[in-house]
Amino acid sequence: MGFIAKYRLRLVRKRWRMRAMRKRRELNPVALRTDRIRKNDVLVFSTLRNERIRLPYFLRYYRDLGVAHFLIVDNNSDDGSREYLAEQPDVSLWTTTGSYKRARFGVDWLNWLQSAYGHGHWTLVVDVDEFLVYPFCDVRPIQALTDWLDASSVKSFSAMLLDMYPEGPIDEASYHEGQDPFEIACWFDSGNYMIRRNAEYGNLWIQGGPRARMFFRDRPERAPALNKIPLVKWNRKYAYVSSTHTLLPRGLNLTYDEWGGEKVSGCLLHAKFIDTFVAKSEEEMQRGQHYAGSHEYKAYHQGLRDNPVFWNQTSERYANWRQLEILGLMSRGNWV
């Protein structure tokens, strides 16, 4: 990449950081416990709206992995999410009535919080329906992974978003508070993925899976991106550009081996497709606060009218991270 292109990306990064500083005014602290954050703590950052039913399992899952503190932005929930989170001793909570869309779909808010509280920490940015799976996660806490990444001078860790779904119609089984969603949505597509390299930012762009074949079969290029870089050794000079798909500086996006080997990577198990999704997609379509005029939620609304079944004869039932590695969806690299 030439000097002019590099300089332009530095200006882009400066712009997003300055924007995040302005957007911090939209955040109102509700429960600040950031004084409890210790030097080597792994931190989770998230933005949500009306996710009360999901929160107990989400918090328990990441606590069990070894996450020490959660920094969460509640975007004007009215279902009790704010009150529930405010009571959690390891959660720092901000609320906002600001536009999710005008905050670049929450990226500006979290860029600011990561700059203010995540500097020098490994930070994990996830939605409340995303669950990180990494090599040896069944026997090693997340600090074992971050310690190894530190020792290997690796500053960012990629995880492909893996959409999970039930065997029958989405609304066939009711999800209850505190339940593991993968007791219901335990199937996934092992293939049907398209990968290309983004020349400007250097990251891989992945599309496909069940959402592409169910909702975007006529226009697969409009299917949601599945590439994520959710885990980063944060520096206040960094910035997410597009959700957790793209980062600056550009080198943080090079989470793959350009010379034919494999770098360590994981998956984000995506528990979107449970019975709560039908009402959620309706709400988000009406709000119009998502990317590209909420075209994704419009596609969901259209496709869900006939209560479709995602499962087919090529679907795989989830077992563990080793299965995902065998299928080529993640890698342990040279971490043993």
Residue pairs with C-beta under 8 A, 6 or more apart in sequence:
1 250
5 200
6 250
9 200
9 201
9 248
9 249
9 250
12 241
12 248
13 237
13 238
13 239
13 248
13 249
16 107
16 108
16 111
16 239
16 240
16 241
16 248
17 111
17 115
17 237
17 239
19 104
19 108
19 111
20 108
20 109
20 111
20 112
20 115
20 239
21 112
23 98
23 103
23 108
23 109
23 112
24 109
24 112
24 116
26 96
26 97
26 98
26 103
26 109
27 73
27 94
27 95
27 96
27 109
27 112
27 113
28 94
28 95
28 96
29 92
29 93
29 94
30 74
30 82
30 85
30 86
30 93
30 94
30 95
31 85
31 86
31 91
31 92
31 93
32 92
33 69
33 89
33 90
33 91
33 92
34 69
34 71
34 92
34 117
36 69
36 90
37 43
37 68
37 69
37 117
37 121
38 68
39 120
40 121
40 143
41 68
41 69
41 121
42 66
42 67
42 68
42 121
42 122
42 123
42 124
42 142
42 143
42 146
43 67
43 68
43 69
43 70
43 71
43 117
43 118
43 121
43 122
43 123
43 124
44 62
44 67
44 69
44 70
44 71
44 123
44 124
44 125
44 126
45 70
45 71
45 72
45 110
45 113
45 114
45 118
45 123
45 124
45 125
46 70
46 71
46 72
46 73
46 110
46 125
46 126
46 127
46 128
47 72
47 73
47 75
47 100
47 106
47 109
47 110
47 127
48 72
48 73
48 74
48 75
48 77
48 81
48 127
48 128
49 74
49 75
49 76
49 77
49 81
49 100
50 77
50 78
50 79
50 81
50 280
50 283
51 58
51 77
51 79
51 81
51 128
51 129
52 77
52 79
52 80
52 81
52 84
52 177
53 175
53 176
53 177
53 276
54 128
54 129
54 181
54 271
54 276
55 81
55 84
55 85
55 128
56 177
56 178
57 178
57 179
57 180
57 181
58 128
58 129
58 131
59 70
59 88
59 90
59 91
60 178
61 131
62 70
62 124
62 132
63 90
65 132
65 137
65 141
65 142
66 141
66 142
66 143
67 124
67 142
68 90
69 90
69 91
69 92
70 88
70 90
70 91
70 92
71 91
71 92
71 94
71 113
71 117
71 118
72 85
72 91
72 92
72 93
72 94
73 93
73 94
73 95
73 96
73 106
73 109
73 110
73 113
74 81
74 82
74 85
74 93
74 94
74 95
74 96
75 95
75 96
75 97
75 98
75 100
75 106
76 95
76 96
76 97
82 93
82 95
85 91
85 93
86 93
92 117
94 109
94 113
96 103
96 109
98 109
99 289
100 106
100 287
100 289
100 290
101 288
101 289
101 290
103 109
105 243
105 289
105 290
105 291
107 240
107 241
107 242
107 243
110 125
110 240
111 239
111 240
114 123
114 125
114 234
114 236
114 238
115 236
116 236
118 234
118 236
119 234
119 235
119 236
120 233
120 234
120 235
121 233
121 234
122 142
122 146
122 149
122 231
122 232
122 233
122 234
123 231
123 232
123 233
123 234
124 132
124 142
124 230
124 231
125 230
125 232
125 240
125 244
126 132
126 230
126 244
126 268
129 181
129 270
129 271
129 272
130 161
130 230
130 268
130 269
130 270
130 271
131 182
131 268
131 269
131 271
132 142
132 159
132 230
132 231
132 266
132 267
132 268
132 269
133 159
133 266
133 267
133 268
133 269
133 321
133 324
133 330
134 142
134 145
134 157
134 159
134 264
134 266
134 321
134 330
135 145
135 264
135 266
135 321
135 325
135 330
135 331
135 332
135 333
135 335
136 144
136 145
136 321
136 332
136 335
137 145
137 266
137 321
138 320
138 321
145 157
145 231
145 264
145 335
146 231
146 233
148 264
148 335
149 155
149 157
149 233
149 264
150 233
154 263
154 264
155 232
155 233
155 252
156 229
156 231
156 232
156 233
156 247
156 252
156 253
156 255
157 229
157 230
157 231
157 232
157 255
157 264
157 265
157 266
158 204
158 227
158 228
158 229
158 255
158 256
158 263
158 265
158 266
159 228
159 229
159 230
159 231
159 265
159 266
159 267
159 268
159 330
160 206
160 226
160 227
160 228
160 265
160 266
160 267
160 268
160 329
160 330
161 225
161 226
161 227
161 228
161 267
161 268
161 270
162 188
162 209
162 226
162 267
162 268
162 269
162 270
162 324
162 329
163 188
163 189
163 209
163 210
163 211
163 226
163 270
163 272
163 273
164 181
164 182
164 185
164 186
164 187
164 188
164 269
164 270
164 271
164 272
164 273
164 318
165 185
165 187
165 188
165 210
165 273
165 310
165 311
165 315
166 172
166 173
166 184
166 185
166 186
166 187
166 273
166 274
166 310
166 311
167 186
167 187
167 309
167 311
167 315
168 309
168 311
169 307
169 308
169 309
170 273
170 274
170 275
170 277
170 278
170 304
170 307
170 308
170 310
171 275
171 278
171 307
172 275
173 184
173 274
173 275
174 275
175 181
175 184
175 274
175 275
175 276
181 271
181 274
182 269
182 271
182 318
184 274
184 275
185 271
185 273
185 274
186 317
186 318
187 310
187 311
187 315
187 316
187 317
187 318
188 209
188 210
188 315
188 316
188 318
189 208
189 209
189 210
189 213
189 314
189 315
189 316
190 314
190 316
190 327
190 329
191 314
192 208
192 209
192 212
192 213
192 314
193 206
193 207
193 208
193 209
193 226
194 206
194 207
194 208
194 220
195 204
195 205
195 206
196 204
196 205
197 203
197 204
197 205
198 204
198 205
198 246
198 253
201 241
201 246
201 247
201 248
201 250
201 253
202 250
202 251
202 253
202 254
203 227
203 229
203 245
203 246
203 247
203 253
203 254
203 255
204 227
204 255
204 256
205 225
205 227
205 245
206 225
206 226
206 227
207 220
207 221
207 223
207 224
207 225
207 226
208 220
208 223
208 226
209 223
209 226
210 273
210 310
211 223
211 224
212 220
212 223
214 303
214 308
214 310
215 223
215 296
215 299
215 300
215 302
215 303
216 222
216 223
216 299
222 295
222 299
224 296
225 243
225 245
227 245
228 243
228 244
228 245
228 268
229 244
229 245
229 246
229 247
229 252
229 253
229 255
230 244
230 268
231 266
232 238
232 247
232 252
237 249
238 247
238 248
238 249
238 252
239 247
239 248
240 246
240 247
241 247
241 248
246 253
247 253
255 263
255 265
256 263
256 265
257 263
261 333
262 331
262 333
263 331
263 333
264 331
264 332
264 333
264 334
264 335
265 330
265 331
265 333
266 321
266 330
267 321
267 324
267 329
267 330
269 318
273 310
277 300
277 304
278 304
281 297
281 300
281 301
281 304
282 301
284 290
284 294
284 297
285 294
285 297
285 298
285 300
285 301
287 294
288 294
290 296
290 297
316 323
316 327
321 330
324 330
325 331
325 332
